[in-house]
């Protein structure tokens, strides 16, 4: 009996995962609509993508700093503060419609017509959500690490399932709420705020932090000062191997970011006036939950670099799928199987295929970074392994918006229903560019690994 009791995770581990479920539900209840919503508020077709880029970039980049702050003040205090920031941030994004006098236009126009009653709360809301979200992940991951002991693999597998379950839950609730009679798109931010408040109460009522929990397992990493973090960042970025890896791996995360930039713009302005982006993007977590174990079993022994190259090729092909209706002369807006437009079905398929790409790439990246790091500095380099995600996202918004506006939509005409009629050649060119980014990134990754292997062989030969 004692052995069985010791095999169980402590309560703080499960409350941390419940907190993560609500946080992910909050974020993904609105993430698929940020570009569309801000565009319909009059921010045009560029600025919504820029703000979305800021959101994703800071969420991936700030944990480098916010993790240290959480260590210093304690995970519980950090989480309580984070969910206050998140709740206010989500409410601020809904404020322009609820209290600011703004209206949600039926279409997204290229020009900016919004006033300060929209711009200020939108920018502030994005910043607060970014800061709050960047605090949550290091706290939850830190809790899992401190409470896992020798069961780290199982602990992080549970965490990954919870993340995707929360994603599904949030999207489903948001769809139900926003499609009620009389509801507006801004209702998704009310859903997000409620989820953040629920997470706050879970932390306030039940979470006590692994540092105070009995049976919390091995201690975490020692705290680092902000100056140490900055020095560490420069150490990593000035390492030629890591810097080149950062460049060649950004392509995958750039394309992943287009699920929240180009695809929403494409569906909203070209395919259908009211795309169910929350339901469509469910394809990502559904694929991950259903196929994670299978992909790991079948391809887990594949070398990390090969797995990442395969994933990058897959996500490039996923973008290319959207050319199928163009080349076969099909109508993007025609009904597929009687329940959604052909263009929307292809987009959902590309999102699902992109999720398979994620299964091959994301987790293996950390393994590859750890193996690539100089001996004795593995922990340092893994601490900055999210930089490819951050910088890929940083390019995702402006470049994605540029590809949509200046390539796909060039010469487009406005239909009577408000949708754009794209020139087929321009439309196809945009998807070709996105596909090429994936294929060039995969090829660059292959060349980089060949170069790295030669460097390591030379070093070993010199050492002998």
VENGIKA-V88258 format. One record per residue. SS is DSSP state (h for helix, s for strand, l for the rest). OMEGA is omega in radians with two decimals (999 if undefined). Layout:
ss;omega
SS;OMEGA
SS;OMEGA
//
This chain:
ss;omega
l;-3.13
h;3.12
h;3.12
h;-3.12
h;-3.13
h;-3.11
h;-3.11
l;3.01
l;3.10
l;-3.09
h;-3.09
h;3.11
h;-3.10
h;3.09
h;3.06
h;3.12
h;3.07
h;3.08
h;3.12
h;3.13
h;-3.14
h;3.14
h;3.11
h;3.08
h;3.11
h;-3.05
h;-3.05
h;3.03
h;-3.11
h;-3.00
h;-3.08
l;-3.05
l;-3.05
h;-3.12
h;3.14
h;-3.09
h;-3.12
h;3.06
h;3.13
h;3.05
h;3.05
h;3.14
h;3.08
l;-3.11
l;3.11
l;-3.03
h;3.05
h;3.11
h;3.12
h;3.13
h;3.08
h;3.07
h;3.12
h;3.14
h;-3.08
h;-3.14
h;-3.09
h;3.14
h;3.12
h;-3.03
h;-3.03
l;3.11
h;3.08
h;3.13
h;-3.04
h;3.09
h;3.11
h;3.09
h;3.13
h;3.10
h;-3.03
h;-3.10
h;-3.11
l;-3.08
h;-3.07
h;3.11
h;-3.14
h;-3.14
h;3.11
h;3.10
h;-3.12
h;-3.09
h;2.96
h;3.12
h;-3.12
h;-3.14
h;3.13
h;-3.13
h;3.13
h;3.12
h;3.12
h;3.11
h;3.07
h;-3.06
h;-3.09
h;-3.13
h;-3.06
h;-3.02
l;-3.04
l;3.10
l;-3.14
l;3.09
l;3.13
l;-3.14
l;-3.14
l;-3.12
l;3.07
l;3.11
l;-3.07
l;-3.08
l;3.09
l;3.13
l;-3.08
l;3.08
l;-3.12
h;3.11
h;3.07
h;-3.01
h;-3.06
h;3.12
h;3.13
h;-3.13
h;3.14
h;3.11
h;3.11
h;-3.13
h;-3.13
h;3.11
h;3.13
h;-3.12
h;-3.14
h;-3.14
h;-3.13
h;3.12
h;-3.02
h;-3.01
h;3.12
h;3.12
h;-3.11
h;3.09
h;3.10
h;3.09
h;3.12
h;-3.12
h;-3.09
h;-3.10
h;-3.02
h;-3.04
l;3.14
l;-3.08
l;-3.06
h;-3.12
h;3.12
h;-3.11
h;-3.11
h;3.02
h;3.08
h;3.13
h;-3.10
h;3.09
h;3.13
h;3.12
h;-3.10
h;3.04
h;3.08
h;3.10
h;3.10
h;-3.11
h;-3.12
h;3.14
h;-3.14
h;3.12
h;3.14
h;3.11
h;-3.13
h;-3.07
h;-3.04
h;3.13
l;3.06
l;3.11
l;3.11
l;-3.12
l;3.07
l;-3.13
l;-3.14
l;3.12
h;-3.13
h;-3.14
h;3.00
h;3.08
h;-3.13
h;-3.14
h;3.13
h;3.12
h;3.12
h;3.10
h;3.09
h;3.09
h;3.10
h;-3.11
h;3.04
h;3.14
h;-3.09
h;-3.04
h;-2.97
l;-3.05
l;-3.13
l;3.10
l;-3.10
l;-3.11
l;3.13
l;-3.06
l;3.07
l;3.13
l;-3.03
l;3.05
l;-3.07
l;3.11
l;3.13
l;3.12
l;3.11
l;-3.11
l;3.06
l;3.09
l;3.12
h;3.13
h;3.10
h;3.13
h;-3.13
h;3.10
h;3.12
h;3.13
h;3.11
h;3.10
h;-3.12
h;-3.08
h;3.13
l;3.03
l;-3.03
h;-3.10
h;-3.13
h;-3.13
h;3.11
h;3.07
h;3.10
h;-3.12
h;-3.03
h;-3.11
h;-3.13
h;-3.08
h;3.14
h;-3.07
h;2.98
h;-3.13
h;3.09
h;-3.13
h;-3.11
h;3.02
h;-3.11
h;3.11
l;-3.06
h;-3.08
h;3.07
h;3.11
h;-3.12
h;-3.11
h;-3.06
h;-3.04
h;-3.04
h;-2.93
h;-3.11
l;-3.03
l;-3.12
l;-3.12
l;3.12
l;-3.04
h;3.13
h;3.12
h;-3.12
h;-3.09
l;3.00
h;3.14
h;-3.12
h;-3.14
h;3.11
h;3.12
h;-3.10
h;-3.14
h;-3.05
h;-2.98
h;-3.10
h;-3.11
h;-3.12
h;3.14
h;3.12
h;-3.13
h;-3.06
h;-3.00
h;-3.09
l;-3.13
l;3.09
l;3.11
l;-3.09
h;-3.09
h;3.11
h;3.12
h;3.14
h;3.10
h;3.10
h;-3.14
h;-3.13
h;3.05
h;-3.11
h;-3.09
h;3.02
h;3.09
h;3.13
h;3.08
h;-3.09
h;3.13
h;-3.09
h;3.06
h;-3.07
h;-3.13
h;-3.13
h;-3.06
h;3.13
l;3.10
l;-3.13
l;3.10
l;-3.12
l;-3.03
l;3.11
l;-3.10
s;3.06
s;3.13
l;3.04
l;-3.10
l;3.03
s;-3.09
s;3.13
h;-3.14
h;3.13
h;3.11
h;3.13
h;3.12
h;3.11
h;3.11
h;3.13
h;3.08
h;3.12
h;3.11
h;3.07
h;3.09
h;3.04
h;3.09
h;3.11
h;3.12
h;3.13
h;-2.91
h;-2.89
h;-3.07
h;-3.09
h;3.14
h;-3.13
h;3.11
h;-3.12
h;3.12
h;3.13
h;3.14
h;-3.10
h;-3.05
l;3.05
l;-3.11
l;-3.12
l;-3.13
l;-3.11
h;-3.13
h;3.13
h;-3.08
h;3.11
h;3.09
l;-3.13
l;-3.10
l;3.11
l;-3.11
h;3.06
h;3.10
h;-3.11
h;-3.07
h;3.01
h;3.09
h;-3.13
h;3.11
h;-3.01
h;-3.07
h;-3.09
h;-3.12
h;3.10
h;3.11
h;3.12
h;3.13
h;-3.13
h;-3.02
h;-3.00
h;3.12
h;-3.07
h;-3.01
l;3.13
l;3.13
l;-3.11
l;3.08
s;-3.12
s;3.10
l;3.10
l;-3.14
l;3.10
l;3.12
l;3.12
s;3.01
s;-3.08
l;2.98
l;-3.04
h;-3.13
h;3.11
h;3.12
h;-3.14
h;-3.12
h;3.12
h;3.13
h;3.07
h;3.12
h;3.13
h;3.10
h;-3.11
h;3.10
h;3.12
h;-3.10
h;3.10
h;3.10
h;3.13
h;3.13
h;3.11
h;3.12
h;3.12
h;3.11
h;3.12
h;-3.13
h;3.08
h;3.12
h;-3.13
h;3.13
h;3.11
h;3.11
h;-3.12
h;3.11
h;3.11
h;-3.14
h;3.13
h;3.13
h;3.12
h;-3.12
h;3.13
l;999
//
